[in-house]
Amino acid sequence: MIQVTVENSKTGGQYICKSARRTVKNITYNHITYHLICRHKDHPFFKQFYHGPKKIEALEKPIWNTPIYKLLELTITETPLDGRTRYAKQLPVLNADILAELTY
């Protein structure tokens, strides 16, 4: 388990969460679902892919394997974490919504 600190240098926003993966820096654009794009259709980055219900523009081809934190211009710091501690149990789990909300 790792502790993930996500920072937005533009707004100064920071979020601390956990992940069961060994690294979250390999989460790429192709891991993002259509449902996430629909939920964040007003997001400055994701709105370019939303063009009405059940239709996504084919702009994603050039960015298919690009890490999502680079596309959203976020900084991610990963620290090893013992998942059995009280602190670790209280941390929220990292998901793509957190990355999107930090960049609004």
SERO-4910 file (N, C-alpha, C, O; in steps of 0.05 Angstrom, whole numbers):
BEGIN
 pado doro    nc1    nc2    nc3   cac1   cac2   cac3    cc1    cc2    cc3    oc1    oc2    oc3
  Met    A     17    -23      0      0      0      0     18     25      0     39     25     12
  Ile    A      9     45    -14     24     70    -15      6     94     -8    -18     93    -12
  Gln    A     19    114      3      5    140      8     11    157    -16     34    160    -25
  Val    A    -10    169    -27     -8    185    -51    -15    214    -44    -37    219    -34
  Thr    A      3    232    -50     -2    261    -47     -4    273    -74     15    273    -90
  Val    A    -28    283    -80    -33    295   -106    -34    325   -103    -49    335    -86
  Glu    A    -18    340   -118    -17    369   -116    -23    382   -142    -14    373   -163
  Asn    A    -37    404   -141    -42    421   -165    -26    447   -160    -33    463   -143
  Ser    A     -5    451   -176     12    474   -172     -2    500   -180      6    521   -170
  Lys    A    -22    499   -198    -36    523   -206    -54    534   -184    -53    558   -178
  Thr    A    -69    517   -171    -88    526   -150    -77    522   -122    -88    534   -103
  Gly    A    -56    507   -119    -45    502    -93    -60    480    -77    -55    475    -54
  Gly    A    -79    467    -91    -95    446    -78    -78    421    -74    -61    414    -90
  Gln    A    -84    407    -52    -69    383    -45    -89    363    -34   -107    370    -19
  Tyr    A    -85    338    -40   -102    316    -30    -85    293    -23    -67    285    -38
  Ile    A    -89    281      0    -74    258     10    -93    234     11   -115    236     23
  Cys    A    -85    212     -2   -102    189     -3    -84    164     -4    -60    166     -2
  Lys    A    -96    141     -7    -81    116     -8    -88    100    -32   -109    105    -45
  Ser    A    -71     81    -39    -76     63    -61    -63     36    -55    -42     35    -43
  Ala    A    -76     15    -64    -66    -12    -60    -45    -19    -81    -31    -39    -78
  Arg    A    -43     -3   -102    -24     -9   -123      4     -1   -114      8     13    -94
  Arg    A     24    -11   -128     51     -3   -122     58     25   -133     75     39   -122
  Thr    A     44     33   -154     47     60   -165     21     69   -178      7     52   -189
  Val    A     16     94   -176     -8    105   -190      0    122   -214    -17    133   -228
  Lys    A     26    125   -218     36    141   -240     31    128   -267     35    141   -288
  Asn    A     24    102   -267     20     88   -292    -10     88   -300    -17     74   -319
  Ile    A    -27    103   -286    -55    105   -294    -57    123   -318    -51    147   -315
  Thr    A    -64    112   -341    -63    127   -365    -91    135   -374   -111    127   -362
  Tyr    A    -93    150   -396   -119    159   -406   -137    135   -412   -161    137   -409
  Asn    A   -126    113   -422   -144     91   -430   -156     77   -405   -173     60   -409
  His    A   -149     84   -381   -162     74   -357   -186     91   -349   -202     83   -331
  Ile    A   -190    114   -362   -213    131   -357   -238    121   -371   -237    114   -394
  Thr    A   -260    120   -357   -284    109   -368   -302    131   -380   -299    154   -374
  Tyr    A   -320    122   -396   -340    141   -408   -357    153   -386   -365    176   -387
  His    A   -363    138   -365   -379    147   -343   -365    171   -329   -379    190   -321
  Leu    A   -339    170   -326   -324    192   -313   -326    217   -331   -329    239   -321
  Ile    A   -323    213   -357   -325    236   -375   -353    248   -374   -355    273   -375
  Cys    A   -373    232   -372   -400    243   -369   -404    258   -343   -417    279   -342
  Arg    A   -393    248   -321   -396    262   -295   -381    288   -295   -390    307   -282
  His    A   -359    290   -310   -343    314   -310   -343    328   -337   -322    337   -347
  Lys    A   -366    329   -349   -368    340   -376   -363    370   -377   -359    382   -399
  Asp    A   -364    384   -354   -358    412   -353   -328    418   -345   -320    441   -344
  His    A   -313    397   -341   -285    399   -334   -269    411   -357   -274    404   -380
  Pro    A   -250    428   -352   -235    441   -374   -221    421   -392   -218    426   -416
  Phe    A   -212    398   -382   -198    378   -398   -218    358   -410   -216    352   -434
  Phe    A   -236    347   -394   -253    326   -404   -275    335   -422   -287    318   -436
  Lys    A   -282    361   -422   -304    370   -439   -298    367   -469   -316    367   -485
  Gln    A   -272    365   -476   -266    362   -505   -273    335   -515   -274    331   -540
  Phe    A   -279    315   -497   -286    288   -506   -316    283   -505   -325    263   -516
  Tyr    A   -330    300   -492   -359    296   -489   -374    311   -510   -372    336   -512
  His    A   -390    297   -526   -406    310   -547   -434    298   -547   -444    288   -567
  Gly    A   -447    299   -524   -474    288   -522   -474    260   -511   -453    247   -509
  Pro    A   -498    250   -504   -500    223   -493   -490    202   -513   -496    203   -537
  Lys    A   -476    183   -503   -466    160   -518   -449    167   -541   -448    152   -561
  Lys    A   -435    189   -540   -417    196   -562   -392    210   -550   -394    230   -536
  Ile    A   -369    198   -556   -344    210   -548   -328    216   -573   -327    199   -591
  Glu    A   -317    239   -575   -302    247   -598   -276    230   -599   -266    222   -578
  Ala    A   -267    224   -622   -244    207   -626   -217    222   -624   -198    217   -638
  Leu    A   -216    242   -606   -192    257   -601   -172    242   -583   -149    250   -581
  Glu    A   -181    220   -571   -164    207   -551   -141    191   -563   -124    183   -548
  Lys    A   -140    186   -588   -119    170   -600    -91    180   -595    -74    164   -587
  Pro    A    -85    206   -598    -58    215   -592    -50    214   -563    -26    214   -557
  Ile    A    -69    214   -545    -62    214   -516    -69    188   -502    -70    187   -478
  Trp    A    -73    167   -517    -83    141   -507    -66    130   -484    -77    122   -464
  Asn    A    -39    130   -487    -22    118   -466     -8    139   -449     12    133   -436
  Thr    A    -18    164   -449     -6    185   -433    -17    183   -404    -41    181   -400
  Pro    A      1    185   -384     -9    184   -356    -28    208   -351    -24    230   -360
  Ile    A    -49    202   -336    -70    222   -332    -60    245   -315    -70    268   -319
  Tyr    A    -42    241   -297    -32    263   -281    -16    283   -297    -15    306   -291
  Lys    A     -4    274   -319     11    292   -337     -9    308   -354     -4    332   -359
  Leu    A    -31    295   -362    -51    309   -378    -64    331   -362    -71    353   -373
  Leu    A    -69    326   -336    -82    346   -319    -62    364   -305    -70    381   -289
  Glu    A    -36    361   -311    -15    378   -299    -15    377   -269    -15    397   -255
  Leu    A    -15    352   -258    -14    348   -229     13    336   -221     27    324   -238
  Thr    A     21    339   -196     45    327   -185     36    305   -166     20    310   -148
  Ile    A     47    281   -169     41    259   -152     66    250   -137     87    245   -149
  Thr    A     63    248   -111     85    238    -94     75    213    -81     54    212    -68
  Glu    A     91    191    -83     83    166    -71    102    159    -49    127    161    -51
  Thr    A     91    150    -26    106    142     -3     96    115      7     72    110      7
  Pro    A    114     97     14    105     71     25     88     76     51     93     94     66
  Leu    A     68     59     54     50     62     76     42     35     87     36     16     72
  Asp    A     42     32    114     33      7    126      3      9    128     -8     26    143
  Gly    A    -11     -8    114    -40     -7    113    -54    -16    138    -79    -13    139
  Arg    A    -40    -25    158    -53    -35    183    -56    -13    203    -70    -17    223
  Thr    A    -44     11    199    -45     32    219    -72     47    218    -86     46    198
  Arg    A    -78     60    240   -103     75    241   -103     98    220   -124    103    208
  Tyr    A    -80    111    217    -78    133    197    -84    123    169    -99    136    154
  Ala    A    -74    100    162    -78     89    135   -107     81    131   -118     84    109
  Lys    A   -120     71    152   -148     63    149   -167     86    146   -188     84    134
  Gln    A   -158    110    156   -175    134    153   -172    148    127   -190    164    119
  Leu    A   -151    143    112   -146    156     87   -166    146     65   -172    122     64
  Pro    A   -176    164     49   -193    155     27   -177    142      5   -153    146      3
  Val    A   -190    126    -11   -177    111    -33   -175    130    -58   -195    143    -64
  Leu    A   -153    130    -71   -149    146    -95   -167    136   -118   -169    111   -122
  Asn    A   -181    154   -131   -196    147   -155   -193    170   -175   -183    191   -169
  Ala    A   -203    166   -199   -200    186   -220   -217    211   -214   -210    232   -224
  Asp    A   -238    209   -199   -254    232   -192   -237    252   -176   -240    277   -179
  Ile    A   -220    243   -159   -203    260   -143   -185    276   -161   -181    301   -158
  Leu    A   -173    263   -181   -156    278   -200   -171    299   -215   -161    321   -220
  Ala    A   -196    293   -223   -212    312   -238   -220    335   -221   -219    358   -230
  Glu    A   -228    330   -196   -237    351   -179   -215    370   -170   -220    393   -165
  Leu    A   -190    361   -169   -168    378   -162   -161    398   -184   -147    417   -179
  Thr    A   -171    393   -208   -164    410   -230   -186    428   -240   -184    441   -261
  Tyr    A   -208    429   -226   -230    447   -233   -222    475   -227   -238    494   -232
***
